[in-house]
Amino acid sequence: MLLGLAVATVAISSSGAGALLGNTLVLALAAVKGRRIILDYLGLRAAPALWRGLITTWVIGLTAFAWATAALRALI
């Protein structure tokens, strides 16, 4: 699954899609990959729901910040 998401990320970034739409799709795929890595490879899938929620919130917050900076950059 991670390889498929990585290939999709490369395909979207090289497709020449609109700047904001392309950034949104790439960052959404990065968030999915990040959550997958954290839950599966770092072993947090068996962790309490509070920890999974905090980590998921952190990943979403980080990608939202990256998207906001990209959107602001596109507007300037």
C-alpha positions in Angstrom: 0.0 0.0 0.0 2.8 2.4 0.8 4.5 1.8 -2.5 1.2 2.5 -4.3 0.7 5.7 -2.4 4.3 6.7 -3.2 3.8 6.1 -6.9 0.5 8.1 -6.8 2.4 10.9 -5.1 5.0 11.0 -7.8 2.4 10.8 -10.5 0.4 13.7 -9.1 3.4 15.9 -8.5 4.7 15.4 -12.1 1.2 15.6 -13.8 1.2 19.4 -13.8 -2.2 19.6 -11.9 -3.2 23.0 -10.6 -0.9 24.2 -7.8 -3.4 24.2 -5.0 -5.1 21.0 -6.1 -1.9 19.2 -6.7 -0.5 20.3 -3.3 -3.8 19.2 -1.6 -3.6 15.7 -3.2 0.1 15.2 -2.4 -0.3 16.3 1.2 -3.4 14.2 1.6 -1.5 11.2 0.4 1.4 12.1 2.7 -1.0 12.2 5.7 -2.3 8.7 4.8 1.2 7.4 4.4 2.3 9.0 7.7 -0.6 7.6 9.6 0.0 4.1 8.1 3.7 4.2 9.1 3.0 5.4 12.6 0.2 2.8 13.3 1.8 -0.2 11.6 5.6 0.2 11.7 5.8 2.0 15.0 3.3 -0.4 16.6 0.7 2.1 17.7 -2.2 0.2 16.3 -2.4 -1.7 19.6 -1.9 1.5 21.6 -4.7 3.1 23.6 -7.2 5.1 21.6 -6.0 8.3 23.2 -2.5 7.9 21.8 -3.8 6.9 18.4 -6.0 10.0 18.4 -3.1 12.3 19.5 -0.8 11.0 16.9 -3.5 11.2 14.2 -4.2 14.8 15.2 -0.5 15.6 15.0 -0.2 14.2 11.5 -3.3 16.0 10.3 -2.2 19.2 12.0 1.2 19.0 10.4 -0.2 18.4 6.9 -2.8 21.2 7.4 0.0 23.6 8.3 2.0 22.5 5.2 -1.1 23.0 3.1 -1.9 26.4 4.6 1.7 27.6 3.8 1.4 26.3 0.3 -2.0 28.0 -0.2 -0.7 31.2 1.2 2.3 31.0 -1.1 0.0 30.4 -4.1 -2.0 33.5 -3.2 1.1 35.8 -2.9 
